[in-house]
Structures are given as structure tokens and as C-alpha cells.
């Protein structure tokens, strides 16, 4: 074999070795790129999962909202009753005031009890002063002091009773004004509760609208063909 032949053979071997990766790459199977239909299906599954989660949240929120609506309805019913009873409210105040004044009337049990106790203590004072035992006479001073305290209470009670009677008449004259003010305050509270009721219902509608809009943007996953 000549030197020229040897060189040609060597070159052929080197060329063959260089071509091996190319040939291997050509013969090895290539991974197929995902099709547009596959990508669409995957995205649809992701969207449906998100829609399911949103639906679950909406259900919980709607159930909570219904409880709030029931609570608000109870408040509204109470305020309605209070507004209707504004006149009764003022009548009750007059009645309570009159009942308090009656407790301090001259013939009321409280007053007659005070007077009876005062008479007993004054009698005890006289008995102590008249006692033949000098050791008993100091009690007269004690009973006199106590009698003075009871008499002061009686005088204060009479004055308070008189002022209560006068206040009853004043309350009767201003009864309508107090009733109107009471009804107006209750109506303000009613309006606030009614607005909160609507806001709660509006929140349910907003959640349902968002859920429906999201559902309309989702395409069903493609069904693979056999």
C-alpha cells in the first residue's frame, strides 16, 4: 500500500467518525411539540379548576350573606315596632314618673313609715329624759339626733314629691315632642339597616355576575378522538 493510499483511507475514516453524530441524530426519534389542541385543553382544565374554586367561595359568601340578611330583617322589624310604639314609649315614661311621684305622696307607705318611725323615736327620747335612772338619760340626746335626721328625710321626701308631680305635668306637655324625636331616631336607624340590607344583597349579585362572566369565557376541554 502506497503512502497516498494510506492517507486516503485515514481521511475516509475521519470523515465517517465526524458524520456519526449527524447520522445518530437523524435516526433518533424527536419529541413532538404539543399541538394547539393539547395546549387549549390544558388551559381549559386550569380555567375550570379556577372556576370551581370561585364557585365554592361564592357559595360560602352567599350563605353568609343570607345570615346577615336575616339579622338585618330582625333589626328592621324591631325598629318598625319601636317607631310604631313611639307614643306608647312616651306614655310609659309619664307613667313611670307618676308612679315615682306617688311613692312620695303624703299617704304613701314610704312616707307613713317614716312618720311612724319619727314618732317612735321622739317617744323614746321623752322616755329616756323622764327615766329615773341617770344612766338612761344620755339616750335622750341620741334619740333626739336620730329624730332630727328622720325629720330631715321626711322634709326632703315631701319636696322631692312636689317636684316630681310638677315634672309629670311638664312631661305630659312635651310628650308629643319626645315621641317625635324618638320616632325620628328610630327611623334613622331603620334607614341605615335597610341600606346595609341592600348592600349585602348587592354583594351577592356582584359575586354571581363575576362567576357567570368567568364561566362564559371558559371553553370546554376537547374530547380526544379514538
C-alpha positions, 0 to 999 in steps of 0.5 A, a space after each residue: 500500500 502506497 503512502 497516498 493510499 494510506 492517507 486516503 483511507 485515514 481521511 475516509 475514516 475521519 470523515 465517517 467518525 465526524 458524520 456519526 453524530 449527524 447520522 445518530 441524530 437523524 435516526 433518533 426519534 424527536 419529541 413532538 411539540 404539543 399541538 394547539 389542541 393539547 395546549 387549549 385543553 390544558 388551559 381549559 382544565 386550569 380555567 375550570 379548576 379556577 372556576 370551581 374554586 370561585 364557585 365554592 367561595 361564592 357559595 360560602 359568601 352567599 350563605 353568609 350573606 343570607 345570615 346577615 340578611 336575616 339579622 338585618 330583617 330582625 333589626 328592621 322589624 324591631 325598629 318598625 315596632 319601636 317607631 310604631 310604639 313611639 307614643 306608647 314609649 312616651 306614655 310609659 315614661 309619664 307613667 313611670 314618673 307618676 308612679 315615682 311621684 306617688 311613692 312620695 305622696 303624703 299617704 304613701 307607705 314610704 312616707 307613713 313609715 317614716 312618720 311612724 318611725 319619727 314618732 317612735 323615736 321622739 317617744 323614746 327620747 321623752 322616755 329616756 329624759 323622764 327615766 329615773 335612772 341617770 344612766 338612761 338619760 344620755 339616750 335622750 340626746 341620741 334619740 333626739 339626733 336620730 329624730 332630727 335626721 328622720 325629720 330631715 328625710 321626711 322634709 326632703 321626701 315631701 319636696 322631692 314629691 312636689 317636684 316630681 308631680 310638677 315634672 309629670 305635668 311638664 312631661 305630659 306637655 312635651 310628650 308629643 315632642 319626645 315621641 317625635 324625636 324618638 320616632 325620628 331616631 328610630 327611623 334613622 336607624 331603620 334607614 341605615 339597616 335597610 341600606 346595609 340590607 341592600 348592600 349585602 344583597 348587592 354583594 351577592 349579585 356582584 359575586 354571581 355576575 363575576 362567576 357567570 362572566 368567568 364561566 362564559 369565557 371558559 371553553 370546554 376541554 376537547 374530547 380526544 378522538 379514538 
